[in-house]
Amino acid sequence: MEALQRANDIRSRRAQLKRDLKAGRQAIHELLLDPPEYLETAKVFDLLLAVPKYGRVKVNKILSTCRISPSKTIGGLSQRQRTELVELMRRR
């Protein structure tokens, strides 16, 4: 039961974070460079889709440019991938 409660808490926090990203209340750059613990197991692809003006095609193009698999998690990103992704996102 404890694990189920923790999973539900993580899901609701991620959903709120995605709403904040959509509304522009949260910057994606901060989250990629220093992600909170509940975001470590989230997919990079899903998080980038929550950013305004970013659809599947643009997100796939960004991930392939940075040599990041669409199934990669936030916590699984290397430091090089994080910085490269943030630099690319800042340019667009």
ABEGO torsion letter per residue (X at the ends): XAAAAAAAAAAAAAAAAAAAAAAGABBAAAAAABBBAAAAABBAAAAAAABBGBBAAAAAAAAAAAGBBAABBAAABBAAAAAAAAAAAAAX
